[in-house]
């Protein structure tokens, strides 16, 4: 089952990532529980190197109403950042990112 979510990821002095997206409820729950690091790259400017785990306060459930989801999908109203569009990295891979 899919749902509409709002994404708000505070990146400290670099800024904030916002998004509105549709995703499977199970996938969102699993991502928040996993503690995996999402690597967004330099999305907030050169050398910003944004990454971190997605936690419960970063994603807000909006609705799973099928009519709302159909409208969002039909008019392509998803916007901003969707953490599922970016690479999930393991702790071992962080050294490779830091070396770049």
Buried (B, 14 or more C-beta within 10 A) or exposed (E): EBBBBBBBBEBEEBBEBEBBBBBEEEEBEEBBEEEBBBBBEEBBEEEBBBBBBBEEEBBEEBEBEEEBBEEBEEEEEBEEBBBBEBEBBEEEEEEEBEEE
